[in-house]
Amino acid sequence: MNVEVSSLRIVPAEGADRDALAHLLVETVAGNGSVGFMHPLSLDDARAFWDACLQAAARGERFILCAWQGDRLVGTGSLALVTAPSQPHRAELTKVMTVRSLRGSGIGAQLVAGLERLARDHGRRLITLDASLVEGATGFYRRLGYHVAGDIPEYAYKPLGGLGATRVFWKLLDAREASTAVAVDPVADERFMRHALALAERAEKEDDEIPVGAVLVSPEGEVIGEGWNRNITDHDPSAHAEIVAMRQAGARLGNHRLVGCTLYVTLEPCAMCAMAMVHARVARVVYGASDPKTGACGSVFDLPADPRHNHRVAVQGGVLGEEAGRRLTNYFRAKRGKPPL
Ligand SMILES: [Zn+2]
């Protein structure tokens, strides 16, 4: 489901939009959306909230964007400029809401992109936000290039009751981020991930190793390294699929730097492999299944995104993730004598 871009209008909020904004806020809170309020939120309280916001916008302290489809308000998002003198470069993304029937249709992404443009235009290059953990926010913001700083338990009451955790996100809109940007081709991503999945199968069939496969692809789109887990076979604690593929590519290129290359791997890399990619100057990593136990590309650690490195590796997760995850689950089920899922 995609909203036609032509029918969607994203514009700054005006005073006359207050009532439409108030209705959207009341609806969001009634749907248990964590936007700072408890249910039931009265229309008058919602109006008072937006009156204050619109006044802040008039003073230039905040930007409010509205997404309109015809004369129907279908979404909104705000950007608050941080006023602390020590943070003249920071802004907070807040109150991003889409009408329930159109969630997942790309309106939220367009609102965030519009707010980022406003941030840039006003000299703000660090964006922070927090989002409740139960609403699929992580996937949404990660797709937009946001990094997870961490989770805070018992952060706020949900509108319908019960304390919920929040996840803190950040994104740097700086030039360094832009210069390392790599062209992304979803069709090629899927093709190389299929290749990596075939290698994962060989790990299991030929070596009875955990089925993880990796492919290293040159900037020209040529496969220059292949690997699968060989820890047990080679008595080598570092022989993860990614390391094996990078080692092969380095030998082939005669260079320990794999500049501009993309690594495809069926499982989210661990800390060792993530750091090896940073050392090798790999441009981008694409992984299949997330690893909630040891994943170092956002799940447990977020090493590629750490601003203290002088090289950033772009990260994309979830490509054929379900298939990659099922393969791993079935491997471990078979080890315990259970039938495959
Ligand atoms: Zn690893």
py3Dmol code that shows the C-alpha trace and the ligand (Angstrom):
import py3Dmol

protein = """\
ATOM      1  CA  MET A   1       0.000   0.000   0.000  1.00  0.00           C
ATOM      2  CA  ASN A   2       1.591   3.250  -1.106  1.00  0.00           C
ATOM      3  CA  VAL A   3       0.045   6.662  -0.979  1.00  0.00           C
ATOM      4  CA  GLU A   4       0.462   8.344  -4.330  1.00  0.00           C
ATOM      5  CA  VAL A   5       3.057  11.005  -3.802  1.00  0.00           C
ATOM      6  CA  SER A   6       1.154  13.384  -6.052  1.00  0.00           C
ATOM      7  CA  SER A   7      -1.932  13.286  -3.853  1.00  0.00           C
ATOM      8  CA  LEU A   8       0.027  13.946  -0.665  1.00  0.00           C
ATOM      9  CA  ARG A   9       0.865  17.485   0.321  1.00  0.00           C
ATOM     10  CA  ILE A  10       3.386  18.128   3.112  1.00  0.00           C
ATOM     11  CA  VAL A  11       3.325  21.714   4.303  1.00  0.00           C
ATOM     12  CA  PRO A  12       4.021  23.693   7.486  1.00  0.00           C
ATOM     13  CA  ALA A  13       1.088  23.835   9.917  1.00  0.00           C
ATOM     14  CA  GLU A  14      -0.950  27.005  10.132  1.00  0.00           C
ATOM     15  CA  GLY A  15      -3.159  28.344  12.917  1.00  0.00           C
ATOM     16  CA  ALA A  16      -6.266  27.137  11.093  1.00  0.00           C
ATOM     17  CA  ASP A  17      -4.967  23.537  11.244  1.00  0.00           C
ATOM     18  CA  ARG A  18      -5.308  23.407  15.023  1.00  0.00           C
ATOM     19  CA  ASP A  19      -8.579  21.475  15.122  1.00  0.00           C
ATOM     20  CA  ALA A  20      -7.486  18.898  12.573  1.00  0.00           C
ATOM     21  CA  LEU A  21      -4.237  18.400  14.530  1.00  0.00           C
ATOM     22  CA  ALA A  22      -6.233  18.060  17.780  1.00  0.00           C
ATOM     23  CA  HIS A  23      -8.445  15.344  16.270  1.00  0.00           C
ATOM     24  CA  LEU A  24      -5.391  13.412  15.019  1.00  0.00           C
ATOM     25  CA  LEU A  25      -3.787  13.635  18.468  1.00  0.00           C
ATOM     26  CA  VAL A  26      -6.959  12.402  20.226  1.00  0.00           C
ATOM     27  CA  GLU A  27      -7.234   9.501  17.757  1.00  0.00           C
ATOM     28  CA  THR A  28      -3.554   8.578  18.216  1.00  0.00           C
ATOM     29  CA  VAL A  29      -3.851   8.570  22.011  1.00  0.00           C
ATOM     30  CA  ALA A  30      -7.080   6.516  21.863  1.00  0.00           C
ATOM     31  CA  GLY A  31      -5.138   3.963  19.762  1.00  0.00           C
ATOM     32  CA  ASN A  32      -2.548   3.697  22.584  1.00  0.00           C
ATOM     33  CA  GLY A  33       0.051   5.684  20.634  1.00  0.00           C
ATOM     34  CA  SER A  34       2.765   6.977  22.945  1.00  0.00           C
ATOM     35  CA  VAL A  35       2.884  10.699  22.289  1.00  0.00           C
ATOM     36  CA  GLY A  36       3.005  11.986  25.861  1.00  0.00           C
ATOM     37  CA  PHE A  37      -0.693  11.850  26.781  1.00  0.00           C
ATOM     38  CA  MET A  38      -3.049   9.536  28.651  1.00  0.00           C
ATOM     39  CA  HIS A  39      -6.365   8.268  27.291  1.00  0.00           C
ATOM     40  CA  PRO A  40      -8.988   9.738  27.234  1.00  0.00           C
ATOM     41  CA  LEU A  41      -7.569  13.000  25.956  1.00  0.00           C
ATOM     42  CA  SER A  42     -10.221  15.690  25.610  1.00  0.00           C
ATOM     43  CA  LEU A  43     -10.449  17.681  22.415  1.00  0.00           C
ATOM     44  CA  ASP A  44     -10.033  20.871  24.445  1.00  0.00           C
ATOM     45  CA  ASP A  45      -6.777  19.637  25.995  1.00  0.00           C
ATOM     46  CA  ALA A  46      -5.552  18.588  22.552  1.00  0.00           C
ATOM     47  CA  ARG A  47      -6.419  22.019  21.141  1.00  0.00           C
ATOM     48  CA  ALA A  48      -4.593  23.724  24.031  1.00  0.00           C
ATOM     49  CA  PHE A  49      -1.529  21.562  23.327  1.00  0.00           C
ATOM     50  CA  TRP A  50      -1.444  22.501  19.639  1.00  0.00           C
ATOM     51  CA  ASP A  51      -2.122  26.179  20.420  1.00  0.00           C
ATOM     52  CA  ALA A  52       1.071  26.195  22.477  1.00  0.00           C
ATOM     53  CA  CYS A  53       2.959  24.314  19.751  1.00  0.00           C
ATOM     54  CA  LEU A  54       1.762  26.659  17.015  1.00  0.00           C
ATOM     55  CA  GLN A  55       2.832  29.640  19.124  1.00  0.00           C
ATOM     56  CA  ALA A  56       6.280  28.052  19.562  1.00  0.00           C
ATOM     57  CA  ALA A  57       6.359  27.555  15.793  1.00  0.00           C
ATOM     58  CA  ALA A  58       5.484  31.212  15.250  1.00  0.00           C
ATOM     59  CA  ARG A  59       8.450  32.110  17.489  1.00  0.00           C
ATOM     60  CA  GLY A  60      10.710  29.912  15.352  1.00  0.00           C
ATOM     61  CA  GLU A  61      11.423  27.415  18.158  1.00  0.00           C
ATOM     62  CA  ARG A  62       9.635  24.516  16.512  1.00  0.00           C
ATOM     63  CA  PHE A  63       8.524  23.305  13.100  1.00  0.00           C
ATOM     64  CA  ILE A  64       5.253  21.471  12.579  1.00  0.00           C
ATOM     65  CA  LEU A  65       4.581  19.733   9.278  1.00  0.00           C
ATOM     66  CA  CYS A  66       1.168  18.518   8.183  1.00  0.00           C
ATOM     67  CA  ALA A  67       0.535  15.798   5.593  1.00  0.00           C
ATOM     68  CA  TRP A  68      -2.692  16.422   3.706  1.00  0.00           C
ATOM     69  CA  GLN A  69      -4.570  14.206   1.321  1.00  0.00           C
ATOM     70  CA  GLY A  70      -7.101  16.529  -0.244  1.00  0.00           C
ATOM     71  CA  ASP A  71      -8.613  18.330   2.748  1.00  0.00           C
ATOM     72  CA  ARG A  72      -7.936  15.455   5.135  1.00  0.00           C
ATOM     73  CA  LEU A  73      -5.051  15.662   7.600  1.00  0.00           C
ATOM     74  CA  VAL A  74      -3.376  12.233   7.421  1.00  0.00           C
ATOM     75  CA  GLY A  75      -0.203  12.867   9.380  1.00  0.00           C
ATOM     76  CA  THR A  76       1.960  15.308  11.261  1.00  0.00           C
ATOM     77  CA  GLY A  77       5.465  15.564  12.673  1.00  0.00           C
ATOM     78  CA  SER A  78       7.367  18.193  14.674  1.00  0.00           C
ATOM     79  CA  LEU A  79      10.945  19.270  15.075  1.00  0.00           C
ATOM     80  CA  ALA A  80      11.920  21.175  18.222  1.00  0.00           C
ATOM     81  CA  LEU A  81      15.128  23.196  18.082  1.00  0.00           C
ATOM     82  CA  VAL A  82      17.119  22.601  21.253  1.00  0.00           C
ATOM     83  CA  THR A  83      17.670  25.911  23.033  1.00  0.00           C
ATOM     84  CA  ALA A  84      20.646  24.936  25.243  1.00  0.00           C
ATOM     85  CA  PRO A  85      23.590  27.174  24.260  1.00  0.00           C
ATOM     86  CA  SER A  86      25.855  24.111  24.275  1.00  0.00           C
ATOM     87  CA  GLN A  87      23.685  22.313  21.696  1.00  0.00           C
ATOM     88  CA  PRO A  88      23.158  24.772  18.857  1.00  0.00           C
ATOM     89  CA  HIS A  89      23.489  21.868  16.406  1.00  0.00           C
ATOM     90  CA  ARG A  90      20.766  19.606  17.864  1.00  0.00           C
ATOM     91  CA  ALA A  91      17.042  19.237  17.242  1.00  0.00           C
ATOM     92  CA  GLU A  92      14.459  16.786  18.574  1.00  0.00           C
ATOM     93  CA  LEU A  93      12.044  14.910  16.384  1.00  0.00           C
ATOM     94  CA  THR A  94       8.699  14.594  18.125  1.00  0.00           C
ATOM     95  CA  LYS A  95       4.977  13.922  17.706  1.00  0.00           C
ATOM     96  CA  VAL A  96       5.269  12.005  14.430  1.00  0.00           C
ATOM     97  CA  MET A  97       1.793  10.554  13.815  1.00  0.00           C
ATOM     98  CA  THR A  98      -0.057   9.047  10.871  1.00  0.00           C
ATOM     99  CA  VAL A  99      -3.754   8.180  10.752  1.00  0.00           C
ATOM    100  CA  ARG A 100      -4.174   4.518  11.615  1.00  0.00           C
ATOM    101  CA  SER A 101      -5.591   3.464   8.221  1.00  0.00           C
ATOM    102  CA  LEU A 102      -2.530   4.811   6.373  1.00  0.00           C
ATOM    103  CA  ARG A 103       0.290   3.555   8.621  1.00  0.00           C
ATOM    104  CA  GLY A 104       3.053   1.865   6.672  1.00  0.00           C
ATOM    105  CA  SER A 105       2.248   3.828   3.524  1.00  0.00           C
ATOM    106  CA  GLY A 106       5.315   6.056   3.586  1.00  0.00           C
ATOM    107  CA  ILE A 107       3.701   9.216   4.965  1.00  0.00           C
ATOM    108  CA  GLY A 108       5.793   9.063   8.155  1.00  0.00           C
ATOM    109  CA  ALA A 109       9.000   8.719   6.130  1.00  0.00           C
ATOM    110  CA  GLN A 110       8.105  11.763   4.025  1.00  0.00           C
ATOM    111  CA  LEU A 111       7.322  13.790   7.138  1.00  0.00           C
ATOM    112  CA  VAL A 112      10.650  12.845   8.726  1.00  0.00           C
ATOM    113  CA  ALA A 113      12.503  13.697   5.494  1.00  0.00           C
ATOM    114  CA  GLY A 114      10.798  17.110   5.454  1.00  0.00           C
ATOM    115  CA  LEU A 115      11.733  17.744   9.087  1.00  0.00           C
ATOM    116  CA  GLU A 116      15.347  16.747   8.395  1.00  0.00           C
ATOM    117  CA  ARG A 117      15.482  19.280   5.548  1.00  0.00           C
ATOM    118  CA  LEU A 118      14.219  21.957   7.950  1.00  0.00           C
ATOM    119  CA  ALA A 119      16.826  20.897  10.510  1.00  0.00           C
ATOM    120  CA  ARG A 120      19.615  21.204   7.932  1.00  0.00           C
ATOM    121  CA  ASP A 121      18.290  24.569   6.746  1.00  0.00           C
ATOM    122  CA  HIS A 122      18.500  25.834  10.335  1.00  0.00           C
ATOM    123  CA  GLY A 123      22.007  24.560  11.035  1.00  0.00           C
ATOM    124  CA  ARG A 124      20.886  21.538  13.064  1.00  0.00           C
ATOM    125  CA  ARG A 125      22.800  18.400  12.135  1.00  0.00           C
ATOM    126  CA  LEU A 126      22.148  16.083  15.088  1.00  0.00           C
ATOM    127  CA  ILE A 127      18.605  14.748  15.439  1.00  0.00           C
ATOM    128  CA  THR A 128      17.517  12.831  18.520  1.00  0.00           C
ATOM    129  CA  LEU A 129      14.224  11.214  19.393  1.00  0.00           C
ATOM    130  CA  ASP A 130      12.688   8.635  21.645  1.00  0.00           C
ATOM    131  CA  ALA A 131      10.015   6.170  20.618  1.00  0.00           C
ATOM    132  CA  SER A 132       7.998   3.620  22.493  1.00  0.00           C
ATOM    133  CA  LEU A 133       9.297   0.078  21.989  1.00  0.00           C
ATOM    134  CA  VAL A 134       6.047  -1.624  21.042  1.00  0.00           C
ATOM    135  CA  GLU A 135       5.040   0.102  17.843  1.00  0.00           C
ATOM    136  CA  GLY A 136       7.504  -1.073  15.205  1.00  0.00           C
ATOM    137  CA  ALA A 137       9.354   2.214  15.553  1.00  0.00           C
ATOM    138  CA  THR A 138      12.771   0.590  15.440  1.00  0.00           C
ATOM    139  CA  GLY A 139      12.428  -0.706  11.891  1.00  0.00           C
ATOM    140  CA  PHE A 140      10.906   2.573  10.748  1.00  0.00           C
ATOM    141  CA  TYR A 141      13.661   4.816  12.098  1.00  0.00           C
ATOM    142  CA  ARG A 142      16.505   2.444  11.208  1.00  0.00           C
ATOM    143  CA  ARG A 143      15.332   2.410   7.589  1.00  0.00           C
ATOM    144  CA  LEU A 144      15.593   6.198   7.697  1.00  0.00           C
ATOM    145  CA  GLY A 145      19.209   6.009   8.881  1.00  0.00           C
ATOM    146  CA  TYR A 146      18.670   6.473  12.620  1.00  0.00           C
ATOM    147  CA  HIS A 147      20.892   4.700  15.127  1.00  0.00           C
ATOM    148  CA  VAL A 148      19.761   3.179  18.400  1.00  0.00           C
ATOM    149  CA  ALA A 149      21.450   4.715  21.445  1.00  0.00           C
ATOM    150  CA  GLY A 150      19.743   2.362  23.893  1.00  0.00           C
ATOM    151  CA  ASP A 151      16.582   1.520  25.779  1.00  0.00           C
ATOM    152  CA  ILE A 152      15.217   3.027  28.966  1.00  0.00           C
ATOM    153  CA  PRO A 153      12.865   0.728  30.895  1.00  0.00           C
ATOM    154  CA  GLU A 154       9.694   2.009  32.557  1.00  0.00           C
ATOM    155  CA  TYR A 155      10.023   5.314  30.737  1.00  0.00           C
ATOM    156  CA  ALA A 156       6.397   6.372  30.384  1.00  0.00           C
ATOM    157  CA  TYR A 157       2.849   5.180  30.913  1.00  0.00           C
ATOM    158  CA  LYS A 158       1.091   3.988  27.787  1.00  0.00           C
ATOM    159  CA  PRO A 159      -2.081   5.978  27.035  1.00  0.00           C
ATOM    160  CA  LEU A 160      -4.229   2.975  27.993  1.00  0.00           C
ATOM    161  CA  GLY A 161      -2.115   2.217  31.087  1.00  0.00           C
ATOM    162  CA  GLY A 162       0.978   0.218  32.004  1.00  0.00           C
ATOM    163  CA  LEU A 163       4.579   1.407  32.007  1.00  0.00           C
ATOM    164  CA  GLY A 164       6.464   0.957  28.760  1.00  0.00           C
ATOM    165  CA  ALA A 165      10.128   1.148  27.755  1.00  0.00           C
ATOM    166  CA  THR A 166      11.415   3.701  25.280  1.00  0.00           C
ATOM    167  CA  ARG A 167      14.186   3.508  22.710  1.00  0.00           C
ATOM    168  CA  VAL A 168      16.437   6.484  22.098  1.00  0.00           C
ATOM    169  CA  PHE A 169      17.519   7.173  18.498  1.00  0.00           C
ATOM    170  CA  TRP A 170      19.914   9.602  16.859  1.00  0.00           C
ATOM    171  CA  LYS A 171      21.031  10.602  13.398  1.00  0.00           C
ATOM    172  CA  LEU A 172      23.831  12.857  12.245  1.00  0.00           C
ATOM    173  CA  LEU A 173      23.006  14.797   9.104  1.00  0.00           C
ATOM    174  CA  ASP A 174      26.639  15.645   8.536  1.00  0.00           C
ATOM    175  CA  ALA A 175      28.681  15.683   5.355  1.00  0.00           C
ATOM    176  CA  ARG A 176      30.672  12.633   6.396  1.00  0.00           C
ATOM    177  CA  GLU A 177      27.492  10.566   6.398  1.00  0.00           C
ATOM    178  CA  ALA A 178      26.577  11.802   2.946  1.00  0.00           C
ATOM    179  CA  SER A 179      30.013  11.170   1.445  1.00  0.00           C
ATOM    180  CA  THR A 180      29.994   7.516   2.475  1.00  0.00           C
ATOM    181  CA  ALA A 181      26.531   6.981   1.031  1.00  0.00           C
ATOM    182  CA  VAL A 182      26.462   4.069  -1.399  1.00  0.00           C
ATOM    183  CA  ALA A 183      24.038   3.549  -4.241  1.00  0.00           C
ATOM    184  CA  VAL A 184      21.472   0.960  -3.194  1.00  0.00           C
ATOM    185  CA  ASP A 185      19.931  -1.506  -5.641  1.00  0.00           C
ATOM    186  CA  PRO A 186      17.282  -3.683  -3.919  1.00  0.00           C
ATOM    187  CA  VAL A 187      17.248  -6.218  -6.776  1.00  0.00           C
ATOM    188  CA  ALA A 188      21.019  -6.717  -6.568  1.00  0.00           C
ATOM    189  CA  ASP A 189      20.765  -6.880  -2.767  1.00  0.00           C
ATOM    190  CA  GLU A 190      18.336  -9.746  -2.984  1.00  0.00           C
ATOM    191  CA  ARG A 191      20.386 -11.553  -5.625  1.00  0.00           C
ATOM    192  CA  PHE A 192      23.595 -11.413  -3.554  1.00  0.00           C
ATOM    193  CA  MET A 193      21.692 -12.411  -0.413  1.00  0.00           C
ATOM    194  CA  ARG A 194      20.426 -15.515  -2.253  1.00  0.00           C
ATOM    195  CA  HIS A 195      24.062 -16.275  -3.066  1.00  0.00           C
ATOM    196  CA  ALA A 196      24.949 -15.899   0.633  1.00  0.00           C
ATOM    197  CA  LEU A 197      22.038 -18.168   1.598  1.00  0.00           C
ATOM    198  CA  ALA A 198      23.345 -20.842  -0.787  1.00  0.00           C
ATOM    199  CA  LEU A 199      26.721 -20.634   0.987  1.00  0.00           C
ATOM    200  CA  ALA A 200      24.971 -20.928   4.353  1.00  0.00           C
ATOM    201  CA  GLU A 201      23.448 -24.158   3.120  1.00  0.00           C
ATOM    202  CA  ARG A 202      26.892 -25.474   2.225  1.00  0.00           C
ATOM    203  CA  ALA A 203      28.088 -24.670   5.758  1.00  0.00           C
ATOM    204  CA  GLU A 204      25.397 -26.957   7.099  1.00  0.00           C
ATOM    205  CA  LYS A 205      25.506 -29.704   4.458  1.00  0.00           C
ATOM    206  CA  GLU A 206      29.262 -29.974   3.908  1.00  0.00           C
ATOM    207  CA  ASP A 207      30.726 -29.045   7.282  1.00  0.00           C
ATOM    208  CA  ASP A 208      27.829 -29.340   9.745  1.00  0.00           C
ATOM    209  CA  GLU A 209      28.591 -25.769  10.778  1.00  0.00           C
ATOM    210  CA  ILE A 210      26.057 -23.126  11.836  1.00  0.00           C
ATOM    211  CA  PRO A 211      24.465 -22.061   8.507  1.00  0.00           C
ATOM    212  CA  VAL A 212      25.749 -18.522   8.004  1.00  0.00           C
ATOM    213  CA  GLY A 213      27.001 -17.448   4.577  1.00  0.00           C
ATOM    214  CA  ALA A 214      28.693 -14.254   3.377  1.00  0.00           C
ATOM    215  CA  VAL A 215      29.538 -12.729   0.000  1.00  0.00           C
ATOM    216  CA  LEU A 216      31.827  -9.763  -0.603  1.00  0.00           C
ATOM    217  CA  VAL A 217      30.994  -7.714  -3.681  1.00  0.00           C
ATOM    218  CA  SER A 218      33.299  -5.160  -5.328  1.00  0.00           C
ATOM    219  CA  PRO A 219      32.133  -1.628  -6.208  1.00  0.00           C
ATOM    220  CA  GLU A 220      31.764  -2.926  -9.790  1.00  0.00           C
ATOM    221  CA  GLY A 221      29.310  -5.591  -8.627  1.00  0.00           C
ATOM    222  CA  GLU A 222      31.656  -8.567  -8.893  1.00  0.00           C
ATOM    223  CA  VAL A 223      31.773 -11.304  -6.231  1.00  0.00           C
ATOM    224  CA  ILE A 224      35.355 -11.230  -4.886  1.00  0.00           C
ATOM    225  CA  GLY A 225      34.949 -13.231  -1.691  1.00  0.00           C
ATOM    226  CA  GLU A 226      32.759 -16.054  -0.422  1.00  0.00           C
ATOM    227  CA  GLY A 227      32.612 -17.553   3.013  1.00  0.00           C
ATOM    228  CA  TRP A 228      30.675 -19.656   5.447  1.00  0.00           C
ATOM    229  CA  ASN A 229      31.254 -20.509   9.061  1.00  0.00           C
ATOM    230  CA  ARG A 230      34.313 -22.726   9.495  1.00  0.00           C
ATOM    231  CA  ASN A 231      34.998 -22.412  13.233  1.00  0.00           C
ATOM    232  CA  ILE A 232      34.709 -26.111  14.001  1.00  0.00           C
ATOM    233  CA  THR A 233      36.270 -27.438  10.798  1.00  0.00           C
ATOM    234  CA  ASP A 234      39.282 -25.125  10.938  1.00  0.00           C
ATOM    235  CA  HIS A 235      39.649 -24.965  14.753  1.00  0.00           C
ATOM    236  CA  ASP A 236      39.542 -21.211  14.244  1.00  0.00           C
ATOM    237  CA  PRO A 237      37.591 -18.953  16.610  1.00  0.00           C
ATOM    238  CA  SER A 238      37.727 -16.113  14.072  1.00  0.00           C
ATOM    239  CA  ALA A 239      36.465 -18.130  11.080  1.00  0.00           C
ATOM    240  CA  HIS A 240      33.035 -16.522  10.830  1.00  0.00           C
ATOM    241  CA  ALA A 241      31.523 -16.357   7.339  1.00  0.00           C
ATOM    242  CA  GLU A 242      32.254 -12.608   7.049  1.00  0.00           C
ATOM    243  CA  ILE A 243      35.921 -12.988   8.032  1.00  0.00           C
ATOM    244  CA  VAL A 244      36.383 -15.889   5.610  1.00  0.00           C
ATOM    245  CA  ALA A 245      34.853 -13.832   2.761  1.00  0.00           C
ATOM    246  CA  MET A 246      36.903 -10.704   3.585  1.00  0.00           C
ATOM    247  CA  ARG A 247      40.114 -12.738   3.881  1.00  0.00           C
ATOM    248  CA  GLN A 248      39.499 -14.258   0.446  1.00  0.00           C
ATOM    249  CA  ALA A 249      38.753 -10.840  -1.085  1.00  0.00           C
ATOM    250  CA  GLY A 250      41.840  -9.261   0.509  1.00  0.00           C
ATOM    251  CA  ALA A 251      44.061 -12.037  -0.889  1.00  0.00           C
ATOM    252  CA  ARG A 252      42.470 -11.665  -4.301  1.00  0.00           C
ATOM    253  CA  LEU A 253      42.861  -7.869  -4.399  1.00  0.00           C
ATOM    254  CA  GLY A 254      46.294  -7.942  -2.734  1.00  0.00           C
ATOM    255  CA  ASN A 255      44.987  -5.317  -0.335  1.00  0.00           C
ATOM    256  CA  HIS A 256      43.777  -5.390   3.261  1.00  0.00           C
ATOM    257  CA  ARG A 257      41.444  -2.472   2.471  1.00  0.00           C
ATOM    258  CA  LEU A 258      38.182  -3.387   0.774  1.00  0.00           C
ATOM    259  CA  VAL A 259      37.222   0.168  -0.122  1.00  0.00           C
ATOM    260  CA  GLY A 260      33.772   0.620  -1.640  1.00  0.00           C
ATOM    261  CA  CYS A 261      32.855  -3.061  -1.210  1.00  0.00           C
ATOM    262  CA  THR A 262      29.547  -4.413   0.101  1.00  0.00           C
ATOM    263  CA  LEU A 263      29.344  -7.419   2.392  1.00  0.00           C
ATOM    264  CA  TYR A 264      26.219  -9.581   2.260  1.00  0.00           C
ATOM    265  CA  VAL A 265      25.711 -11.916   5.190  1.00  0.00           C
ATOM    266  CA  THR A 266      22.730 -14.017   6.190  1.00  0.00           C
ATOM    267  CA  LEU A 267      22.959 -13.156   9.913  1.00  0.00           C
ATOM    268  CA  GLU A 268      23.637  -9.804  11.579  1.00  0.00           C
ATOM    269  CA  PRO A 269      27.419  -9.575  12.150  1.00  0.00           C
ATOM    270  CA  CYS A 270      28.923  -9.962  15.616  1.00  0.00           C
ATOM    271  CA  ALA A 271      31.275  -7.404  17.198  1.00  0.00           C
ATOM    272  CA  MET A 272      34.386  -9.111  15.790  1.00  0.00           C
ATOM    273  CA  CYS A 273      33.089  -9.094  12.222  1.00  0.00           C
ATOM    274  CA  ALA A 274      31.646  -5.580  12.495  1.00  0.00           C
ATOM    275  CA  MET A 275      35.028  -4.227  13.606  1.00  0.00           C
ATOM    276  CA  ALA A 276      36.827  -6.157  10.861  1.00  0.00           C
ATOM    277  CA  MET A 277      34.536  -4.412   8.357  1.00  0.00           C
ATOM    278  CA  VAL A 278      35.384  -1.024   9.853  1.00  0.00           C
ATOM    279  CA  HIS A 279      39.130  -1.839   9.678  1.00  0.00           C
ATOM    280  CA  ALA A 280      38.757  -3.016   6.064  1.00  0.00           C
ATOM    281  CA  ARG A 281      36.829   0.167   5.112  1.00  0.00           C
ATOM    282  CA  VAL A 282      33.916  -1.859   3.765  1.00  0.00           C
ATOM    283  CA  ALA A 283      31.328   0.633   2.470  1.00  0.00           C
ATOM    284  CA  ARG A 284      28.164  -1.223   3.308  1.00  0.00           C
ATOM    285  CA  VAL A 285      26.880  -4.344   5.004  1.00  0.00           C
ATOM    286  CA  VAL A 286      23.566  -5.987   4.155  1.00  0.00           C
ATOM    287  CA  TYR A 287      22.360  -8.701   6.492  1.00  0.00           C
ATOM    288  CA  GLY A 288      19.407 -11.069   6.605  1.00  0.00           C
ATOM    289  CA  ALA A 289      18.244 -12.118  10.066  1.00  0.00           C
ATOM    290  CA  SER A 290      18.800  -9.968  13.150  1.00  0.00           C
ATOM    291  CA  ASP A 291      20.725 -11.470  16.032  1.00  0.00           C
ATOM    292  CA  PRO A 292      19.195 -10.333  19.310  1.00  0.00           C
ATOM    293  CA  LYS A 293      21.907 -12.140  21.326  1.00  0.00           C
ATOM    294  CA  THR A 294      25.185 -10.940  19.800  1.00  0.00           C
ATOM    295  CA  GLY A 295      24.286  -8.716  16.828  1.00  0.00           C
ATOM    296  CA  ALA A 296      26.620  -5.720  16.559  1.00  0.00           C
ATOM    297  CA  CYS A 297      24.889  -3.780  13.780  1.00  0.00           C
ATOM    298  CA  GLY A 298      22.108  -2.382  15.923  1.00  0.00           C
ATOM    299  CA  SER A 299      20.607  -5.264  17.891  1.00  0.00           C
ATOM    300  CA  VAL A 300      22.926  -5.496  20.893  1.00  0.00           C
ATOM    301  CA  PHE A 301      25.779  -3.189  19.878  1.00  0.00           C
ATOM    302  CA  ASP A 302      25.836  -0.689  17.039  1.00  0.00           C
ATOM    303  CA  LEU A 303      29.500  -0.644  16.089  1.00  0.00           C
ATOM    304  CA  PRO A 304      29.301   0.455  12.414  1.00  0.00           C
ATOM    305  CA  ALA A 305      27.411   3.582  13.472  1.00  0.00           C
ATOM    306  CA  ASP A 306      29.681   4.595  16.325  1.00  0.00           C
ATOM    307  CA  PRO A 307      30.779   8.163  15.562  1.00  0.00           C
ATOM    308  CA  ARG A 308      34.147   7.551  17.267  1.00  0.00           C
ATOM    309  CA  HIS A 309      35.329   5.471  14.292  1.00  0.00           C
ATOM    310  CA  ASN A 310      36.887   7.382  11.440  1.00  0.00           C
ATOM    311  CA  HIS A 311      35.075   5.147   8.952  1.00  0.00           C
ATOM    312  CA  ARG A 312      31.384   4.446   8.789  1.00  0.00           C
ATOM    313  CA  VAL A 313      29.886   1.307   7.345  1.00  0.00           C
ATOM    314  CA  ALA A 314      26.350   1.780   6.037  1.00  0.00           C
ATOM    315  CA  VAL A 315      24.014  -0.900   7.387  1.00  0.00           C
ATOM    316  CA  GLN A 316      20.901  -2.508   6.007  1.00  0.00           C
ATOM    317  CA  GLY A 317      19.192  -5.402   7.752  1.00  0.00           C
ATOM    318  CA  GLY A 318      16.251  -7.654   7.011  1.00  0.00           C
ATOM    319  CA  VAL A 319      17.000  -8.573   3.373  1.00  0.00           C
ATOM    320  CA  LEU A 320      15.461 -12.080   3.015  1.00  0.00           C
ATOM    321  CA  GLY A 321      15.647 -12.023   6.803  1.00  0.00           C
ATOM    322  CA  GLU A 322      12.765 -14.408   7.362  1.00  0.00           C
ATOM    323  CA  GLU A 323      14.316 -17.077   5.175  1.00  0.00           C
ATOM    324  CA  ALA A 324      17.746 -16.660   6.762  1.00  0.00           C
ATOM    325  CA  GLY A 325      16.250 -16.792  10.251  1.00  0.00           C
ATOM    326  CA  ARG A 326      14.196 -19.910   9.475  1.00  0.00           C
ATOM    327  CA  ARG A 327      17.294 -21.712   8.204  1.00  0.00           C
ATOM    328  CA  LEU A 328      19.145 -20.990  11.458  1.00  0.00           C
ATOM    329  CA  THR A 329      16.181 -21.927  13.631  1.00  0.00           C
ATOM    330  CA  ASN A 330      15.769 -25.239  11.793  1.00  0.00           C
ATOM    331  CA  TYR A 331      19.479 -26.021  12.120  1.00  0.00           C
ATOM    332  CA  PHE A 332      19.281 -25.684  15.892  1.00  0.00           C
ATOM    333  CA  ARG A 333      15.940 -27.534  16.012  1.00  0.00           C
ATOM    334  CA  ALA A 334      17.468 -30.440  14.090  1.00  0.00           C
ATOM    335  CA  LYS A 335      20.355 -30.533  16.599  1.00  0.00           C
ATOM    336  CA  ARG A 336      17.775 -31.024  19.345  1.00  0.00           C
ATOM    337  CA  GLY A 337      15.929 -33.678  17.355  1.00  0.00           C
ATOM    338  CA  LYS A 338      12.960 -31.433  16.608  1.00  0.00           C
ATOM    339  CA  PRO A 339      11.173 -31.257  13.239  1.00  0.00           C
ATOM    340  CA  PRO A 340      11.768 -28.183  11.049  1.00  0.00           C
ATOM    341  CA  LEU A 341       9.375 -25.234  11.202  1.00  0.00           C
TER     342      LEU A 341
END
"""
ligand_1 = """\
1
ZN
Zn 31.117 -12.695 13.438
"""
view = py3Dmol.view(width=600, height=400)
view.addModel(protein, "pdb")
view.setStyle({"model": 0}, {"cartoon": {"style": "trace"}})
view.addModel(ligand_1, "xyz")
view.setStyle({"model": 1}, {"stick": {}})
view.zoomTo()
view.show()
